[in-house]
Amino acid sequence: MIGYTKSTTVPSSLKRGVRANTDNCDAYDADPTAYTKGVAKFDISNGIYGTDVVKRRLKADQHDKCGFCEAIFDANVAGDVEHYRPKGAIDTGGGKIYPGYYWVGYAWNNLSYACPDCNEYRKRDRFPLAVEGARARSHHDDLTKEEPLLIDPYGEADPRQHIVFRGEAPIGLTPQGTITIELLALDRTTLGRDRLLYLETLSVLYESVVLLENDVRPDAVDFVARVRAQLAAAVLPNAKFSAAAADHLTACAAGKTYLPT
């Protein structure tokens, strides 16, 4: 998992959400009990926050990668515009809290692009906090008092301070890192398999450079240069699994390997 920088220009469709958000806040103030009991629910329109223009901007900001697992996946399945703070309800594991973070349902800084596995099957409505009592329950509360345990791919903190990789396996360095791995199943079997196959390829490339780096034949020199360029590209933000690749190549340079033999 890496951090991303969000475009400063808010997509045009979200501007329609300003009025819708005001209406939702007014509706809550008119009858807050109905919403906290889950009797009344807000309609946070996908036709505003999930439009093609929003999705294209997020995909560009994230280099076409899932904000959580770093997979490049949409050749096979469509991705989602994901709400970091859940818009409709919060699943605490012991029940649901209503009405969710309705007042940031159209907020540009609350959206990311995610694969269905991370978003629909794993995260869903979960948003754990270090202190549950600090949770903002309405638009009158202060979000900055919360201490989220789920890493925000667009947050101020670098995800690399919380999660590192040993081979294909993500390792939590902090409570936020450990809980993010668990909540999103970033160590799930299929994802680990794809990472492993990719890292094994990088290993072969790295070993090729080591074997041929002192070979002065023109063809060998050219080959080594091209392979070095591929290895350098593998750790750039636009490469899939770039965090795992960076940690793996660092381990290779130190003479270590965490890949299964």
N, C-alpha and C positions, 0 to 999 in steps of 0.2 A: 504494500500500500504506500502510495506517495501522495504528496500534497499538490493541489492544482490552484492556479490563479484564475479567478472568474473575471470575465469581461465586465468592464464598468458600464457599458451601455445595456440598459434593461431592454429585453426583447419587447417588441411592440404589443404583443397580445397581453402581456402582464399589466400593461397600463390600464386595460379594462378591469383588471382585478382591484384597482384602487377603490372604485365605487362599490364593487361587490364586497370588498372587505369592510368598508364603512357600514354597509347595510347589515352585514353579519354581526359586527360589534354592536350596532343599535339593537338588533334582534336579541342578542344576549342580554343587554342591559334592560330590555323590556320584560324579560322573564328568565332570569338566570337559573332558577331551580329546574325549569323544564329541560335545560341543556345539561346541567350537572347530573340529573337523574337519567339522562339518555332518552328521555321521552321525545324531545325535539332534537333534530340533527341539522347541521349545516350542509348545504350543497356546495362543496368546493369544486368548481367546474373544471373538468379536464379540458374542456374547450377553451379555457383561458390559460391554465398553467402547463398543459401538456401538448400544446400546439407544435407543429413542425418547426416553427421559427425558434421556439424555446429549445426543443430537442437538438436542432442543428447547432445552436450556439453552445450548448453544454457539451455536445460531442466534440466540437472544435476545441473547447477549453480543456477537455480531458483526452485529447488525441485519440478519440474514438474508443477509449477504454472505459470499462466499468470503474466507477469511482472508488469501489471497495476492493475488488479482487484483481484489478489491472488486466483482466482478460479482454482481448479484442474478439468479440463474439457475434456481432450483428450480421455477419454473413449467413448465419444459421437461424438466429432468433432475434426478434425486435427487442430493443431495450426500453426501459421505463424512465420517465421523469420522476425522480424519487424525492420525497420530503424527508429531510434530515429529522426535523421534529414532526411527528405524525400529525396529520391534519384532522383526523376524525375521532380518534380515541387513542389512549395510551394503554398498552398491555403491560402490566407490571409482573406478570407471571402468577399473581394471586388474584387476578380479576382485572377488569378494565376501568380506566378513569375516563369520564366524559367531561367536556366535549372534545378534548384534544386541543392542539395548538391551532385553532381555527384562524386566529388573527395573523398568522404567517403562512397561511395556505397559498397565498399568491406572492409571497416575498421571494425575490430573486436570490437572496442570500441563504434561503432555506432549501434550494433545489439542487439536485445533482442528476447525473445520468448513471443508471445502474443496470446490470444484467438481471433478468428475472430470478435467477437462482439466489442472488444476494438480497434482492429487494422483496419479491413476492413470496419466496419460500422461506427466507431466513429472518430478515429484519422485520418486515410487516409493520405492526404498530408498536414495536418495542423501542423504548428510549430510556434506558436505565440512568439513574443519577447517583452520585456519591451520597447525597443526602436527600431522601425522598421529600422531606418536609420543606425543602427549598424550591419545590417544583412550582412553576408558574401555572396557574389554573385558569387565568383569563387575561384579556388584553390590558387589564389594570395592574397586572403583576410585572415584576422586573426579571426578564430572562437572564440578565447578567449575574444573578445570584445563584443560578443553577451551575452544577459541576457535572456535565455529561460524562458518562463512562464510555459512550460510543464515539469513536474518533470521527471528526468531520473532515472529509477530504478537502474541503475549502476553508478549514479553520485556521486559526493563527498558529497552532502548534503543528510542527512537522511530524507527520505520522511515523517517519523513520526514527524518531526519538522514542517511540512506543513499541514498534514491531520491527524485528530483524528476521533474517532467514538463515537457517542452517540446512544447506541443501534445499530441497523443496518445501521444508517444513517451516511455517511461521512461528516465531517465538515472541511471546509478550514480555516486554521489559518493564512494564508498568501495569497497574490495574486497568487503565484504559486499554492498553494493548491486549492484555489477556482477555478482557471481556469482549472487545471488538472481535477477536479471533473466534471466541466461543459463540457469540451472538450471530455472526455472519457465517460461521462454519468455514472460515478461511483455510482450514486444514482438511476440508472435505476430500474424500478419496478421488473423485474425478478431477478436481482442481489440482490436487497434488500430483496426479498422474501427468497432467498437461505441463505443469511446471517442471517435473522431473525430465520429461522428454526434451524440453527446451534446454534445460541446464546440461543435460548429457551432450547435446549438440555443441553447446558452448565449450564444454570440456574438450571435445575433440578438436575444436578450432584452437583453443588455447594450447593444447599439447602439440599441435602442428607448428605453432609459432616457436615453441620451445625447441622442438627438434630441428627446425630449419633456420633459426635466427642467425646462426653463424655461417650459413651456406652462402657463398658469394656468387654463385651462378645467377645470371640475370633473371632466369625464370623463377628461381627460388626467392630472390629478393622481391620480385614483383608479387609473388604469391603471398609472402609474409606481410607485405604492405597492405594487400587487399584483406587479408584475414584480420590484421590489426584494426583496420577500419570497421569491419563487421563487429568486432568485439567492442570497440568504442561506441558504436551505434546501439549496441544491446543494452547499454546502461542509460541511454538518453530517455527523457520523460515520455517521448512518443513511442517507445518500444514496449511491447507487451512484457509483463512480469519484470519490469526494469529494476525494482527493488531486490527481488530474488536474484536477478542476474548480477547486480552490483555486488551483493554479498558473496555470491558464489565465486565470482572472478577474484575478489579480494582474498578469499580463502585459497583459491588455486595459486595465487601469487605468493602466499605464505607457506605453500607446500602442504596444504590441508585439503581434505575433501570430506564432505558430509553426505555425499551421494551413496546410496546402497551399492554394494559390490556384487 
